[in-house]
Amino acid sequence: MLRLQKFTARVFVSSSKKSLTISERKNRVDVGGNPITIFSSAPSSMENGSYCNISSSMMESLAQSCSWESVIITSPPLNSKNDDFPTIFNSSSNNYILPRFRFFAPSGKELSFCLHAAMGAAYVLHHQQQKQELAKEMMSEYDGITNDDKISFTTVTRDNEKFFTARIISNDKATKNNDDETDMVWLDLNCVPFKEESVNMIQIDALLDQVNLETDQVSSTRNKPPMNAGILGRPKTMVQLSSMNDLQITTQNPRDSSQYQSNCFEANNSTGLYLYSPATNDDGGDVSIKSYECRQFPKESGYPEDPATGIAAAALAVHLSSSKNEEEFEFKQGTSMGRPSSITIRNILRHSKEEVSLQCGGNVILDKEEKIVVY
């Protein structure tokens, strides 16, 4: 028997500039953002900062109980010999074992990385730490040890362990005007692998046909032709469309999921089609050349469209960026689904053609927290 905490959150929630009524705040489940389920050891199951290890079969079962991606927080092996990062973080008075995140699709298949899941899990860890520190403070046991709202964790990406840091900015600390009950999470992707490669137009045509589009609806911008681009080994097929109408109205969900998966595989093993177009005002004018509306149709996630895709937005930002790392990109997604989402990418730095660093930011809302028992 294992006691766990189960959290449901949404990441990349689009900010609202209007004040919400009490009724609207109570019924936020249908507001934007990409949902994620996080499983973590209950506080009583944690010892010396470590998390309960969960069997692979139990992880798969937990993932299959979810309608969207999930992340399970565990502890890395104590005999880890990777010297690129500290498995055990040394604070002034104790040792803190860095948590490891494991990512899963609703099918139970383990994913190499999921950006919005990582941000949601980091937010949950911060939430847990805040509750523990508050309890200590109330019992006069609080020692003041904190890391300035920063959460560090590890992942296993294609058999390599990676170290990440996320920074959480609580709503009352945010500098922007944000009327939503959200907190901002910034995730640093430092020196991560990046790859972009051209895709045969025959393969592009086959993908477009699946979502009710034709080649003449692709933007004629020559310096940014359709291509595959990916960060951390998850390439998406990036295609800029000529108009917002083609993106939001003409485009439909893939009509044959099996054939669509085959078309993605043939397009250099793409993990999905990522369509984008410069964002526009109601009058049709460009809002900004760095603001884009996007839609993403995953190859095999168990659902036809994704309301927000952080890893795709990050890859697209690198693809679109110039040599100036002060650029900031906003990618709006989920609009046609009625789940408006917003992803911010900034501080892009290309170390080489195949290695980049950047920051990905988005608003997070914790919708539900419950205790569960699994056997």
Contacts in CASP RR format, 6 or more apart in sequence:
PFRMAT RR
TARGET T0000
AUTHOR 0000-0000-0000
METHOD contacts of the structure
MODEL  1
MLRLQKFTARVFVSSSKKSLTISERKNRVDVGGNPITIFSSAPSSMENGS
YCNISSSMMESLAQSCSWESVIITSPPLNSKNDDFPTIFNSSSNNYILPR
FRFFAPSGKELSFCLHAAMGAAYVLHHQQQKQELAKEMMSEYDGITNDDK
ISFTTVTRDNEKFFTARIISNDKATKNNDDETDMVWLDLNCVPFKEESVN
MIQIDALLDQVNLETDQVSSTRNKPPMNAGILGRPKTMVQLSSMNDLQIT
TQNPRDSSQYQSNCFEANNSTGLYLYSPATNDDGGDVSIKSYECRQFPKE
SGYPEDPATGIAAAALAVHLSSSKNEEEFEFKQGTSMGRPSSITIRNILR
HSKEEVSLQCGGNVILDKEEKIVVY
1 373 0 8 1.000
1 374 0 8 1.000
1 375 0 8 1.000
2 45 0 8 1.000
2 52 0 8 1.000
2 54 0 8 1.000
2 58 0 8 1.000
2 373 0 8 1.000
2 374 0 8 1.000
2 375 0 8 1.000
3 41 0 8 1.000
3 42 0 8 1.000
3 44 0 8 1.000
3 45 0 8 1.000
3 371 0 8 1.000
3 372 0 8 1.000
3 373 0 8 1.000
4 39 0 8 1.000
4 40 0 8 1.000
4 41 0 8 1.000
4 42 0 8 1.000
4 45 0 8 1.000
4 52 0 8 1.000
4 371 0 8 1.000
4 372 0 8 1.000
4 373 0 8 1.000
4 374 0 8 1.000
5 39 0 8 1.000
5 40 0 8 1.000
5 41 0 8 1.000
5 42 0 8 1.000
5 43 0 8 1.000
5 128 0 8 1.000
5 369 0 8 1.000
5 370 0 8 1.000
5 371 0 8 1.000
5 372 0 8 1.000
6 37 0 8 1.000
6 38 0 8 1.000
6 39 0 8 1.000
6 368 0 8 1.000
6 369 0 8 1.000
6 370 0 8 1.000
6 371 0 8 1.000
6 372 0 8 1.000
7 37 0 8 1.000
7 38 0 8 1.000
7 39 0 8 1.000
7 40 0 8 1.000
7 124 0 8 1.000
7 127 0 8 1.000
7 366 0 8 1.000
7 368 0 8 1.000
7 369 0 8 1.000
8 35 0 8 1.000
8 36 0 8 1.000
8 37 0 8 1.000
8 38 0 8 1.000
8 366 0 8 1.000
8 367 0 8 1.000
8 368 0 8 1.000
8 369 0 8 1.000
9 35 0 8 1.000
9 36 0 8 1.000
9 38 0 8 1.000
9 120 0 8 1.000
9 123 0 8 1.000
9 124 0 8 1.000
9 364 0 8 1.000
9 365 0 8 1.000
9 366 0 8 1.000
9 367 0 8 1.000
10 31 0 8 1.000
10 32 0 8 1.000
10 33 0 8 1.000
10 34 0 8 1.000
10 35 0 8 1.000
10 36 0 8 1.000
10 364 0 8 1.000
10 365 0 8 1.000
10 367 0 8 1.000
11 33 0 8 1.000
11 34 0 8 1.000
11 36 0 8 1.000
11 116 0 8 1.000
11 117 0 8 1.000
11 119 0 8 1.000
11 120 0 8 1.000
11 123 0 8 1.000
11 185 0 8 1.000
11 308 0 8 1.000
11 362 0 8 1.000
11 363 0 8 1.000
11 364 0 8 1.000
12 33 0 8 1.000
12 34 0 8 1.000
12 116 0 8 1.000
12 307 0 8 1.000
12 308 0 8 1.000
12 310 0 8 1.000
12 333 0 8 1.000
12 341 0 8 1.000
12 342 0 8 1.000
12 343 0 8 1.000
12 361 0 8 1.000
12 362 0 8 1.000
12 363 0 8 1.000
13 31 0 8 1.000
13 32 0 8 1.000
13 33 0 8 1.000
13 180 0 8 1.000
13 182 0 8 1.000
13 341 0 8 1.000
13 342 0 8 1.000
13 362 0 8 1.000
13 363 0 8 1.000
13 364 0 8 1.000
13 365 0 8 1.000
14 32 0 8 1.000
14 33 0 8 1.000
14 332 0 8 1.000
14 340 0 8 1.000
14 341 0 8 1.000
14 342 0 8 1.000
14 363 0 8 1.000
15 176 0 8 1.000
15 178 0 8 1.000
15 179 0 8 1.000
15 180 0 8 1.000
15 182 0 8 1.000
15 342 0 8 1.000
15 363 0 8 1.000
16 179 0 8 1.000
16 180 0 8 1.000
17 177 0 8 1.000
17 179 0 8 1.000
18 179 0 8 1.000
19 179 0 8 1.000
20 179 0 8 1.000
20 180 0 8 1.000
25 181 0 8 1.000
28 181 0 8 1.000
28 365 0 8 1.000
28 367 0 8 1.000
29 367 0 8 1.000
30 339 0 8 1.000
31 339 0 8 1.000
31 340 0 8 1.000
31 365 0 8 1.000
32 307 0 8 1.000
32 308 0 8 1.000
32 334 0 8 1.000
32 338 0 8 1.000
32 339 0 8 1.000
32 340 0 8 1.000
32 341 0 8 1.000
33 307 0 8 1.000
33 308 0 8 1.000
33 334 0 8 1.000
33 339 0 8 1.000
33 340 0 8 1.000
33 341 0 8 1.000
33 365 0 8 1.000
34 68 0 8 1.000
34 116 0 8 1.000
34 306 0 8 1.000
34 307 0 8 1.000
34 308 0 8 1.000
34 309 0 8 1.000
34 341 0 8 1.000
35 67 0 8 1.000
35 68 0 8 1.000
35 367 0 8 1.000
36 68 0 8 1.000
36 69 0 8 1.000
36 70 0 8 1.000
36 71 0 8 1.000
36 114 0 8 1.000
36 116 0 8 1.000
36 117 0 8 1.000
36 120 0 8 1.000
36 121 0 8 1.000
37 66 0 8 1.000
37 68 0 8 1.000
37 69 0 8 1.000
37 70 0 8 1.000
37 71 0 8 1.000
38 70 0 8 1.000
38 71 0 8 1.000
38 72 0 8 1.000
38 73 0 8 1.000
38 117 0 8 1.000
38 120 0 8 1.000
38 121 0 8 1.000
38 124 0 8 1.000
39 54 0 8 1.000
39 62 0 8 1.000
39 70 0 8 1.000
39 71 0 8 1.000
39 72 0 8 1.000
39 73 0 8 1.000
40 51 0 8 1.000
40 72 0 8 1.000
40 73 0 8 1.000
40 121 0 8 1.000
40 124 0 8 1.000
40 125 0 8 1.000
40 128 0 8 1.000
41 51 0 8 1.000
41 52 0 8 1.000
41 73 0 8 1.000
42 371 0 8 1.000
43 128 0 8 1.000
43 132 0 8 1.000
45 51 0 8 1.000
45 52 0 8 1.000
46 52 0 8 1.000
48 94 0 8 1.000
48 95 0 8 1.000
48 97 0 8 1.000
49 75 0 8 1.000
49 96 0 8 1.000
49 97 0 8 1.000
50 75 0 8 1.000
50 97 0 8 1.000
51 73 0 8 1.000
51 74 0 8 1.000
51 75 0 8 1.000
51 97 0 8 1.000
51 99 0 8 1.000
52 74 0 8 1.000
52 75 0 8 1.000
53 74 0 8 1.000
53 75 0 8 1.000
54 62 0 8 1.000
54 72 0 8 1.000
54 74 0 8 1.000
58 374 0 8 1.000
59 72 0 8 1.000
59 102 0 8 1.000
59 104 0 8 1.000
59 108 0 8 1.000
59 110 0 8 1.000
60 104 0 8 1.000
60 108 0 8 1.000
61 374 0 8 1.000
62 70 0 8 1.000
62 72 0 8 1.000
62 104 0 8 1.000
62 374 0 8 1.000
63 70 0 8 1.000
63 72 0 8 1.000
63 104 0 8 1.000
63 105 0 8 1.000
63 106 0 8 1.000
63 107 0 8 1.000
63 108 0 8 1.000
63 109 0 8 1.000
64 106 0 8 1.000
64 107 0 8 1.000
64 108 0 8 1.000
66 104 0 8 1.000
66 106 0 8 1.000
67 106 0 8 1.000
67 303 0 8 1.000
68 106 0 8 1.000
68 303 0 8 1.000
69 103 0 8 1.000
69 104 0 8 1.000
69 105 0 8 1.000
69 106 0 8 1.000
69 111 0 8 1.000
69 114 0 8 1.000
69 116 0 8 1.000
69 117 0 8 1.000
69 301 0 8 1.000
70 103 0 8 1.000
70 104 0 8 1.000
70 106 0 8 1.000
70 117 0 8 1.000
71 101 0 8 1.000
71 102 0 8 1.000
71 103 0 8 1.000
71 104 0 8 1.000
71 114 0 8 1.000
71 117 0 8 1.000
71 118 0 8 1.000
71 120 0 8 1.000
71 121 0 8 1.000
72 101 0 8 1.000
72 102 0 8 1.000
72 104 0 8 1.000
73 99 0 8 1.000
73 100 0 8 1.000
73 101 0 8 1.000
73 121 0 8 1.000
73 124 0 8 1.000
73 125 0 8 1.000
74 99 0 8 1.000
74 100 0 8 1.000
74 102 0 8 1.000
75 97 0 8 1.000
75 99 0 8 1.000
75 100 0 8 1.000
76 87 0 8 1.000
76 97 0 8 1.000
76 98 0 8 1.000
76 100 0 8 1.000
76 154 0 8 1.000
76 161 0 8 1.000
78 87 0 8 1.000
78 97 0 8 1.000
80 87 0 8 1.000
80 161 0 8 1.000
82 161 0 8 1.000
84 161 0 8 1.000
84 163 0 8 1.000
85 98 0 8 1.000
85 154 0 8 1.000
85 161 0 8 1.000
85 163 0 8 1.000
86 98 0 8 1.000
87 97 0 8 1.000
87 98 0 8 1.000
87 154 0 8 1.000
88 95 0 8 1.000
88 96 0 8 1.000
88 97 0 8 1.000
88 98 0 8 1.000
89 95 0 8 1.000
89 96 0 8 1.000
89 97 0 8 1.000
89 98 0 8 1.000
89 152 0 8 1.000
90 96 0 8 1.000
91 145 0 8 1.000
92 145 0 8 1.000
93 143 0 8 1.000
93 145 0 8 1.000
94 145 0 8 1.000
98 152 0 8 1.000
98 153 0 8 1.000
98 154 0 8 1.000
98 163 0 8 1.000
99 125 0 8 1.000
99 153 0 8 1.000
99 154 0 8 1.000
100 153 0 8 1.000
100 154 0 8 1.000
100 155 0 8 1.000
100 156 0 8 1.000
101 117 0 8 1.000
101 118 0 8 1.000
101 121 0 8 1.000
101 153 0 8 1.000
101 154 0 8 1.000
101 155 0 8 1.000
102 110 0 8 1.000
102 155 0 8 1.000
102 156 0 8 1.000
103 110 0 8 1.000
103 111 0 8 1.000
103 112 0 8 1.000
103 113 0 8 1.000
103 114 0 8 1.000
103 117 0 8 1.000
103 118 0 8 1.000
103 155 0 8 1.000
104 110 0 8 1.000
104 111 0 8 1.000
105 111 0 8 1.000
105 300 0 8 1.000
105 301 0 8 1.000
105 302 0 8 1.000
106 301 0 8 1.000
106 302 0 8 1.000
106 303 0 8 1.000
107 300 0 8 1.000
107 302 0 8 1.000
109 300 0 8 1.000
112 156 0 8 1.000
112 157 0 8 1.000
112 158 0 8 1.000
112 232 0 8 1.000
112 233 0 8 1.000
112 234 0 8 1.000
113 155 0 8 1.000
113 157 0 8 1.000
113 232 0 8 1.000
113 233 0 8 1.000
113 234 0 8 1.000
113 311 0 8 1.000
114 311 0 8 1.000
115 187 0 8 1.000
115 310 0 8 1.000
115 311 0 8 1.000
115 314 0 8 1.000
115 360 0 8 1.000
116 308 0 8 1.000
116 309 0 8 1.000
116 310 0 8 1.000
118 153 0 8 1.000
118 155 0 8 1.000
118 164 0 8 1.000
118 166 0 8 1.000
118 187 0 8 1.000
119 166 0 8 1.000
119 185 0 8 1.000
119 187 0 8 1.000
119 360 0 8 1.000
119 361 0 8 1.000
119 362 0 8 1.000
119 364 0 8 1.000
120 185 0 8 1.000
120 364 0 8 1.000
121 153 0 8 1.000
122 151 0 8 1.000
122 153 0 8 1.000
122 164 0 8 1.000
122 166 0 8 1.000
122 168 0 8 1.000
122 185 0 8 1.000
122 187 0 8 1.000
123 151 0 8 1.000
123 166 0 8 1.000
123 168 0 8 1.000
123 183 0 8 1.000
123 185 0 8 1.000
123 364 0 8 1.000
123 366 0 8 1.000
124 366 0 8 1.000
125 151 0 8 1.000
125 153 0 8 1.000
126 149 0 8 1.000
126 151 0 8 1.000
126 166 0 8 1.000
126 168 0 8 1.000
127 366 0 8 1.000
129 146 0 8 1.000
129 151 0 8 1.000
133 142 0 8 1.000
133 144 0 8 1.000
133 146 0 8 1.000
136 142 0 8 1.000
136 143 0 8 1.000
149 167 0 8 1.000
149 168 0 8 1.000
149 169 0 8 1.000
149 170 0 8 1.000
150 165 0 8 1.000
150 166 0 8 1.000
150 167 0 8 1.000
150 168 0 8 1.000
151 165 0 8 1.000
151 166 0 8 1.000
151 167 0 8 1.000
151 168 0 8 1.000
152 163 0 8 1.000
152 164 0 8 1.000
152 165 0 8 1.000
152 166 0 8 1.000
153 163 0 8 1.000
153 164 0 8 1.000
153 166 0 8 1.000
154 161 0 8 1.000
154 162 0 8 1.000
154 163 0 8 1.000
154 164 0 8 1.000
155 161 0 8 1.000
155 162 0 8 1.000
155 164 0 8 1.000
156 162 0 8 1.000
157 232 0 8 1.000
157 233 0 8 1.000
158 232 0 8 1.000
158 233 0 8 1.000
162 192 0 8 1.000
162 232 0 8 1.000
164 187 0 8 1.000
164 188 0 8 1.000
164 189 0 8 1.000
164 190 0 8 1.000
165 187 0 8 1.000
165 188 0 8 1.000
166 185 0 8 1.000
166 186 0 8 1.000
166 187 0 8 1.000
166 188 0 8 1.000
167 185 0 8 1.000
167 186 0 8 1.000
167 188 0 8 1.000
168 183 0 8 1.000
168 184 0 8 1.000
168 185 0 8 1.000
169 183 0 8 1.000
169 184 0 8 1.000
169 185 0 8 1.000
169 186 0 8 1.000
170 183 0 8 1.000
171 178 0 8 1.000
171 180 0 8 1.000
171 181 0 8 1.000
171 182 0 8 1.000
171 183 0 8 1.000
174 183 0 8 1.000
174 184 0 8 1.000
178 184 0 8 1.000
178 363 0 8 1.000
180 363 0 8 1.000
180 365 0 8 1.000
181 365 0 8 1.000
182 363 0 8 1.000
182 364 0 8 1.000
182 365 0 8 1.000
183 363 0 8 1.000
183 364 0 8 1.000
184 361 0 8 1.000
184 362 0 8 1.000
184 363 0 8 1.000
184 364 0 8 1.000
185 361 0 8 1.000
185 362 0 8 1.000
185 363 0 8 1.000
185 364 0 8 1.000
186 359 0 8 1.000
186 360 0 8 1.000
186 361 0 8 1.000
186 362 0 8 1.000
187 359 0 8 1.000
187 360 0 8 1.000
187 361 0 8 1.000
188 357 0 8 1.000
188 359 0 8 1.000
189 231 0 8 1.000
189 232 0 8 1.000
189 314 0 8 1.000
189 356 0 8 1.000
189 357 0 8 1.000
189 358 0 8 1.000
189 359 0 8 1.000
189 360 0 8 1.000
190 357 0 8 1.000
191 351 0 8 1.000
191 355 0 8 1.000
191 356 0 8 1.000
191 357 0 8 1.000
192 231 0 8 1.000
192 232 0 8 1.000
192 355 0 8 1.000
192 356 0 8 1.000
192 357 0 8 1.000
193 231 0 8 1.000
193 232 0 8 1.000
193 233 0 8 1.000
193 354 0 8 1.000
193 355 0 8 1.000
194 229 0 8 1.000
194 230 0 8 1.000
194 231 0 8 1.000
194 315 0 8 1.000
194 318 0 8 1.000
194 350 0 8 1.000
194 353 0 8 1.000
194 354 0 8 1.000
194 355 0 8 1.000
194 356 0 8 1.000
195 228 0 8 1.000
195 229 0 8 1.000
195 230 0 8 1.000
195 233 0 8 1.000
195 235 0 8 1.000
195 354 0 8 1.000
196 227 0 8 1.000
196 228 0 8 1.000
196 229 0 8 1.000
196 230 0 8 1.000
196 315 0 8 1.000
196 318 0 8 1.000
196 319 0 8 1.000
197 227 0 8 1.000
197 228 0 8 1.000
197 235 0 8 1.000
197 268 0 8 1.000
198 225 0 8 1.000
198 227 0 8 1.000
198 228 0 8 1.000
199 226 0 8 1.000
199 227 0 8 1.000
199 228 0 8 1.000
199 237 0 8 1.000
199 267 0 8 1.000
199 268 0 8 1.000
199 270 0 8 1.000
200 267 0 8 1.000
201 215 0 8 1.000
201 226 0 8 1.000
203 263 0 8 1.000
203 266 0 8 1.000
203 267 0 8 1.000
203 268 0 8 1.000
204 215 0 8 1.000
204 218 0 8 1.000
204 226 0 8 1.000
204 237 0 8 1.000
204 239 0 8 1.000
204 267 0 8 1.000
205 214 0 8 1.000
205 215 0 8 1.000
206 263 0 8 1.000
206 266 0 8 1.000
206 267 0 8 1.000
207 237 0 8 1.000
207 239 0 8 1.000
207 260 0 8 1.000
207 263 0 8 1.000
207 264 0 8 1.000
207 267 0 8 1.000
207 270 0 8 1.000
207 273 0 8 1.000
208 214 0 8 1.000
208 215 0 8 1.000
208 217 0 8 1.000
208 218 0 8 1.000
208 239 0 8 1.000
208 273 0 8 1.000
210 254 0 8 1.000
210 255 0 8 1.000
210 256 0 8 1.000
210 259 0 8 1.000
210 260 0 8 1.000
210 263 0 8 1.000
210 273 0 8 1.000
211 251 0 8 1.000
211 252 0 8 1.000
211 253 0 8 1.000
211 254 0 8 1.000
211 273 0 8 1.000
211 275 0 8 1.000
211 297 0 8 1.000
212 250 0 8 1.000
212 251 0 8 1.000
212 252 0 8 1.000
212 255 0 8 1.000
213 241 0 8 1.000
213 246 0 8 1.000
213 250 0 8 1.000
213 251 0 8 1.000
213 275 0 8 1.000
217 241 0 8 1.000
217 242 0 8 1.000
217 243 0 8 1.000
217 246 0 8 1.000
217 250 0 8 1.000
218 226 0 8 1.000
218 239 0 8 1.000
218 240 0 8 1.000
218 241 0 8 1.000
218 242 0 8 1.000
219 240 0 8 1.000
219 241 0 8 1.000
219 242 0 8 1.000
219 277 0 8 1.000
220 242 0 8 1.000
221 240 0 8 1.000
224 240 0 8 1.000
224 319 0 8 1.000
224 320 0 8 1.000
226 237 0 8 1.000
226 238 0 8 1.000
226 239 0 8 1.000
226 240 0 8 1.000
227 237 0 8 1.000
227 238 0 8 1.000
227 319 0 8 1.000
228 235 0 8 1.000
228 236 0 8 1.000
228 237 0 8 1.000
228 238 0 8 1.000
228 267 0 8 1.000
228 268 0 8 1.000
228 270 0 8 1.000
229 235 0 8 1.000
229 236 0 8 1.000
229 238 0 8 1.000
229 315 0 8 1.000
229 316 0 8 1.000
229 318 0 8 1.000
229 319 0 8 1.000
230 236 0 8 1.000
230 311 0 8 1.000
230 312 0 8 1.000
230 315 0 8 1.000
231 311 0 8 1.000
231 314 0 8 1.000
231 315 0 8 1.000
231 318 0 8 1.000
231 356 0 8 1.000
232 311 0 8 1.000
234 271 0 8 1.000
234 311 0 8 1.000
235 268 0 8 1.000
235 269 0 8 1.000
235 270 0 8 1.000
235 271 0 8 1.000
235 315 0 8 1.000
236 270 0 8 1.000
236 271 0 8 1.000
236 272 0 8 1.000
236 273 0 8 1.000
236 274 0 8 1.000
236 296 0 8 1.000
236 309 0 8 1.000
236 311 0 8 1.000
236 312 0 8 1.000
236 315 0 8 1.000
236 316 0 8 1.000
237 264 0 8 1.000
237 267 0 8 1.000
237 270 0 8 1.000
237 272 0 8 1.000
237 273 0 8 1.000
237 274 0 8 1.000
238 274 0 8 1.000
238 276 0 8 1.000
238 312 0 8 1.000
238 315 0 8 1.000
238 316 0 8 1.000
238 319 0 8 1.000
239 273 0 8 1.000
239 274 0 8 1.000
239 275 0 8 1.000
239 276 0 8 1.000
240 275 0 8 1.000
240 276 0 8 1.000
240 277 0 8 1.000
241 247 0 8 1.000
241 251 0 8 1.000
241 275 0 8 1.000
241 276 0 8 1.000
241 277 0 8 1.000
242 277 0 8 1.000
243 277 0 8 1.000
244 277 0 8 1.000
244 279 0 8 1.000
244 280 0 8 1.000
244 284 0 8 1.000
244 293 0 8 1.000
246 277 0 8 1.000
247 275 0 8 1.000
247 276 0 8 1.000
247 277 0 8 1.000
247 293 0 8 1.000
247 295 0 8 1.000
248 293 0 8 1.000
248 295 0 8 1.000
248 335 0 8 1.000
248 336 0 8 1.000
251 275 0 8 1.000
251 295 0 8 1.000
251 336 0 8 1.000
253 297 0 8 1.000
253 304 0 8 1.000
253 305 0 8 1.000
254 260 0 8 1.000
254 297 0 8 1.000
254 304 0 8 1.000
257 304 0 8 1.000
260 297 0 8 1.000
260 299 0 8 1.000
261 299 0 8 1.000
261 300 0 8 1.000
264 270 0 8 1.000
264 271 0 8 1.000
264 272 0 8 1.000
264 273 0 8 1.000
264 299 0 8 1.000
265 299 0 8 1.000
270 299 0 8 1.000
271 298 0 8 1.000
271 299 0 8 1.000
272 296 0 8 1.000
272 297 0 8 1.000
272 298 0 8 1.000
272 299 0 8 1.000
273 296 0 8 1.000
273 297 0 8 1.000
274 294 0 8 1.000
274 295 0 8 1.000
274 296 0 8 1.000
274 309 0 8 1.000
274 312 0 8 1.000
274 316 0 8 1.000
275 294 0 8 1.000
275 295 0 8 1.000
275 296 0 8 1.000
275 297 0 8 1.000
276 292 0 8 1.000
276 293 0 8 1.000
276 294 0 8 1.000
276 295 0 8 1.000
276 316 0 8 1.000
276 331 0 8 1.000
277 292 0 8 1.000
277 293 0 8 1.000
278 286 0 8 1.000
278 287 0 8 1.000
278 288 0 8 1.000
278 289 0 8 1.000
278 291 0 8 1.000
278 292 0 8 1.000
278 293 0 8 1.000
279 286 0 8 1.000
279 287 0 8 1.000
279 288 0 8 1.000
279 291 0 8 1.000
279 292 0 8 1.000
279 293 0 8 1.000
279 330 0 8 1.000
279 332 0 8 1.000
280 286 0 8 1.000
280 287 0 8 1.000
280 293 0 8 1.000
281 287 0 8 1.000
288 330 0 8 1.000
290 327 0 8 1.000
290 328 0 8 1.000
290 329 0 8 1.000
290 330 0 8 1.000
291 329 0 8 1.000
291 330 0 8 1.000
291 331 0 8 1.000
291 332 0 8 1.000
292 316 0 8 1.000
292 329 0 8 1.000
292 330 0 8 1.000
292 331 0 8 1.000
292 332 0 8 1.000
293 331 0 8 1.000
293 332 0 8 1.000
293 333 0 8 1.000
293 335 0 8 1.000
294 309 0 8 1.000
294 312 0 8 1.000
294 313 0 8 1.000
294 316 0 8 1.000
294 331 0 8 1.000
294 332 0 8 1.000
294 333 0 8 1.000
295 305 0 8 1.000
295 333 0 8 1.000
295 334 0 8 1.000
295 336 0 8 1.000
296 305 0 8 1.000
296 306 0 8 1.000
296 309 0 8 1.000
296 312 0 8 1.000
296 333 0 8 1.000
297 304 0 8 1.000
297 305 0 8 1.000
297 306 0 8 1.000
298 305 0 8 1.000
298 306 0 8 1.000
298 309 0 8 1.000
305 334 0 8 1.000
305 337 0 8 1.000
306 333 0 8 1.000
307 333 0 8 1.000
307 334 0 8 1.000
307 337 0 8 1.000
307 339 0 8 1.000
307 341 0 8 1.000
308 333 0 8 1.000
308 334 0 8 1.000
308 341 0 8 1.000
308 342 0 8 1.000
308 343 0 8 1.000
309 333 0 8 1.000
309 343 0 8 1.000
310 331 0 8 1.000
310 343 0 8 1.000
310 360 0 8 1.000
313 329 0 8 1.000
313 331 0 8 1.000
313 333 0 8 1.000
313 343 0 8 1.000
313 345 0 8 1.000
313 360 0 8 1.000
314 345 0 8 1.000
314 358 0 8 1.000
314 360 0 8 1.000
316 329 0 8 1.000
316 331 0 8 1.000
317 327 0 8 1.000
317 329 0 8 1.000
317 331 0 8 1.000
317 345 0 8 1.000
317 348 0 8 1.000
317 358 0 8 1.000
318 348 0 8 1.000
318 350 0 8 1.000
318 356 0 8 1.000
318 358 0 8 1.000
320 329 0 8 1.000
321 327 0 8 1.000
321 329 0 8 1.000
321 348 0 8 1.000
321 350 0 8 1.000
323 350 0 8 1.000
325 347 0 8 1.000
325 348 0 8 1.000
325 349 0 8 1.000
326 347 0 8 1.000
327 346 0 8 1.000
327 348 0 8 1.000
328 344 0 8 1.000
328 345 0 8 1.000
328 346 0 8 1.000
329 344 0 8 1.000
329 345 0 8 1.000
329 346 0 8 1.000
330 342 0 8 1.000
330 343 0 8 1.000
330 344 0 8 1.000
331 342 0 8 1.000
331 343 0 8 1.000
331 344 0 8 1.000
331 345 0 8 1.000
332 340 0 8 1.000
332 341 0 8 1.000
332 342 0 8 1.000
332 343 0 8 1.000
333 341 0 8 1.000
333 342 0 8 1.000
333 343 0 8 1.000
334 340 0 8 1.000
334 341 0 8 1.000
342 362 0 8 1.000
342 363 0 8 1.000
343 360 0 8 1.000
343 361 0 8 1.000
343 362 0 8 1.000
344 360 0 8 1.000
344 361 0 8 1.000
344 362 0 8 1.000
345 358 0 8 1.000
345 359 0 8 1.000
345 360 0 8 1.000
345 361 0 8 1.000
346 358 0 8 1.000
346 359 0 8 1.000
346 361 0 8 1.000
347 357 0 8 1.000
347 358 0 8 1.000
347 359 0 8 1.000
348 356 0 8 1.000
348 357 0 8 1.000
348 358 0 8 1.000
349 356 0 8 1.000
349 357 0 8 1.000
349 358 0 8 1.000
350 356 0 8 1.000
351 357 0 8 1.000
END
